[in-house]
Amino acid sequence: MYNAIIDALGMSDLNLIDFNISALSSSPSSEAKVSIKVESD
């Protein structure tokens, strides 16, 4: 699912991917935070 976030932004930064994987592994609520964080960045 994190790939969809990155694809939507047209990005393929490895650090961003790693950040998303780590956050999604923590808890479902983290997914929403990742989306907001990525869009803000």
N, C-alpha and C positions, 0 to 999 in steps of 0.2 A: 504493500500500500504506500510505503514511503516513496517508491519509484514514481507513483502518480503525482505526488507533490512536486518532485523535482522536474518531471517531464512537463508539468503544467507551467513551470517557471522557465523552461528551456535551459535548465542548468544541469551540470553533471559533476559538480565539485565533490571530490571524495570526502572532504571534511563534513560537508553538508549531509551526505549520505550516511556517514558514520554517526553523526549527531542524531539523525532521524531513527536509525536502527536502535541506538542506545535508548532514546526516549520511548519508542514504541515497545521496547522490551520491558520497560518499567511498569507501565500501566496504561489502560485505554484512555484515561484522562490526559495523559501526556501527549497523545496524538493531536488533540485540539491545540495544546500549547505549542507544539511543533509547527503546525500550520500557521498560527498567528505569528510566531517568532520568525519563520521563514519569510512570510509576506512583509513583515515590518522591515526586515533586513533588505 
